[in-house]
Amino acid sequence: MRRLLFAANWKMHLGPAEARAYLKTFRTRYRRHDDRAVWFFPPAVSLEAAAEAVREREDLLAGAQDIHWEAKGAFTGAVSAPLAAQAGAKATLVGHSERRQLFGETDEDTRKKTAAALAASLVPVLCVGETLAEREAGHTLPVVKRQLAAALGGVEGGALRRVIIAYEPVWAIGTGRNATPQDAALVHREIRAWLAAHGAGETRVVYGGSVSLKNIAELLAEPELDGVLVGGASLNPESWAELVQTAAG
């Protein structure tokens, strides 16, 4: 059975009380489907509230938006993988384009964060993707493969199979523009080939970038896409529940 992943990245929205209210509404609107899971990535202050709110639903999960690569230390404002796990996180985003573009996160940073997540038994959701300039220069695949190799080159097959890849073209995030299903599928096939060459061909690969109710069914009609990573369209519990179920087979 093809098991889809719907990941909601709330970014800098929804505090603890709002997260509880959101997930209460979502749970009443969304009934479990065995062929999919729904993951929520709230801001750090809401992680524990979100994790508690989904604790009794095996198909729902809470994760961190970012982690530091050190387990502890003098890093004011940062959250380590063990601390995120203590708050209830089961997964973490790594290398989201906003971390790369706005905060200067490097490929080396993604390598260290991926390793830290795996060491803390968190599922790393590694985000890769090209900017508009890189796309127009025809560098999409070299950029994506460079990001994969930098973050995962030293990860052995067994651990690599625990990683999820999110292909999110930077030019499509929050712009209302999304890669066509065919464009996304092409990149997903290349990602999957890279993973297969490193002993992890069954690793899930999801798409992120201006996903909405209008395009979700068309995107997921492509068998190369194992799910979606969604930002703005995930902030309303009613419409998010509708989006997740619209794609139900």
N, C-alpha and C positions, 0 to 999 in steps of 0.2 A: 504494500500500500504506500502510495506517495504521501509522505507526512509533511505538510506545509507549516511554515513558521511565519507568524504575523508578529512583528516586533514594533512596539510603540515607543518612540523616543520623545519624551515630554520636554526635553531641553530645559530651559529655565522657566518652567511653568508648574503650577499646582503644588502648593504647600501640603503639609501633612493632613490637615482637616479636609482640604479639597481632594487629596488623593483618596482618602477613605470614602468620601461621598461619591467620587467618580467610580471607584471600583464596586461600591454597593450597587450603583445603577447599572454598571456594565454586567455584573453577575446576574442581575435579573433579566437583562436583555439578551444575553448570549448563553445559549445552551451548549454544552460540550459536544464537540465533533471529534471522533476518534482519529480522523485523518489530519488534524492540525493542533498546533499549540499557539498560545498567545502570551507573549512576553512583554513586560512593561519596564521601561528604563526611566524612572523618575529622577528629579534632582536629589542630591545626596541627603538633604534634610528630610525628604519624604520617603526614603528607601525603606526604613523600618516599618512605617505605616503601610506602605504598599505591600511589602512582603507579608505582613500579618494579615492583610485583607484578602490575600489570595492563598493563604496557607492551606486551606482545606480543599482547594481545587488543583488536582494533579496536572490539569491541562493549562494552568496559568502559572506564571513565574515572574519574579521581580529581579532586576539586575541593576548594576551601577552604570552610570554614563561614562565614568572614567576612573582609573586607579593610578596610584603612584607605584613605581617599580620596587621601591624599598618596603620592607615589611613593617618598619617602624622608624622613628627618628624625628629630627628637628626640621620638619617640612610643613610649616604653617599653612593651613588651608587645604592641604592634600589629604586624600583618603587612601589607605593601603588596601590591598586585596584581602588580607585577613580581617581588617576592620569592616570592610564591605560585607564579607561573609558573615561576620558576627551580627550585622544588621539585617541579615536575611537574604542577601544577594546570592543568586545561583549562577549568574553570568555577569559579564561586563563588556561594554563596547571598548574597542581599542582602535585608536587612529582615526576616529571620525573626522571628516573633512574640516569641520569647524575647529577641532583641536589642532589639526595640521595648519590650516590657513590663518586662524585668528590667534593661536597661542604658540605657533612656531614649533609644534611637535615634529620631531624628525623620524626618519625610518628607524634609526637606532633606538629611539624612545619606544617605538611600537614593538621592537624586538624584546626589550626589557619588560615592557608591560605584559606582553603575551606570555613570557616565561613566568612572571609573577602571578598572573591569573591561573595558569596551569598548576603552579606550585600550591596555590590556595584552593584547588579543586573548583575554580570558577570556569565556566565556559567562555572563552574569549570569542567575541564577535568582531573579527578583524575587518575594518572598513578600508576599501581600496577604491581608487578611481582617479580619473584625469580631469584637469581643468579645461576650460574652453580653448585656451591657447594650445594646450597639448593635443587636444582632439583635432583642432583645425590643422595642426602640423603633422597629423597622422601618427601621433605617438601614443595613442591609447593603450595598445597592447604592451609596448615596452615599459610604459609607466606602471601599469598594473602588475606586470611580472616582476619589475624591480621592487615594488612594495611587498609583494608576496615573498620574494626571496629574502628581503631584508628582515621581515618579521618572523618568517617561518623556516628559513634555510637551515637552522640548526635543530629544528624540532623533529624528533623521530616519528615514524609512521603511527605508532600507537597513540602518542599524545596528539599528533596532528589530526587524527580522526575526531578528536574532541573539539576542534576549532570549527567555527562557522565563519564563512566569508560573506561579507556584504559588499556587493559591487554598487557603488554610489558615485556616478559621474558628478563631479563638483558643479558643473554647469547646469545641472538639472535640479539641484537642491534648493527648494524654496523659490524657484523661478516660475513655476507653472509649466515648465518644459520638461518632458521626460524622454528618455531614450525610447525609440520604438521597441516593441517586443522583440523584433528581429535583431536590432542592434544589441539589445541587452543579452539575447540568447547567444550571439556570436562571442561576446566577451565572456559570458558564463562558460561556454564550451572551452575557451582557452584557459580559464581559471581551473576548470575541472581537469583539463589535460595536465596542467602543471602539478596539481595535487596528485593525480594518478601516478605521475612520474616519481613522486616522492612517497608513494605507498598509501595514499589516502584518497582514492578516487571516489569514495562514497560520501565525502564531506559535503555538507549542505552549503549551497550558494544561493543567497537571496539578493533581491534588487532593492535599491533605495534611490529616490529622486522624484519628487512631485507625484507620488502615488496618491490616487483619489478614488472615490466611488465611480468616477467616469471611466477610469482606465484599468481598474484592478482585474476585472474578468479577462480582458484582452491580454494583460501582462501574464497572468497565471495560466492562460491557455498554452503558453510556451512551456514545454516540459523541462527545459533547462533551468527554469526559475523555481526554486524550492520555497519561495515565500517572498516577503517584503519587509523592509525596514522603513517605517513611516514616521514623519515628524508632525507637521501641522494638522494633517487629517486625522491624527489619533487623539487630539486634545478634547474632543467632545465624546462622552461615553456612548451616547445614542448612535451617532453617526459612525463611530468606530466599530460598535457591535454590528451595525448594518454592513459596513465594509467587509468585516471578517466573514460574515455569513453570506454575503452576496456571492462570494467565490466558492461557497460550499457545493460540493458535487453531490 
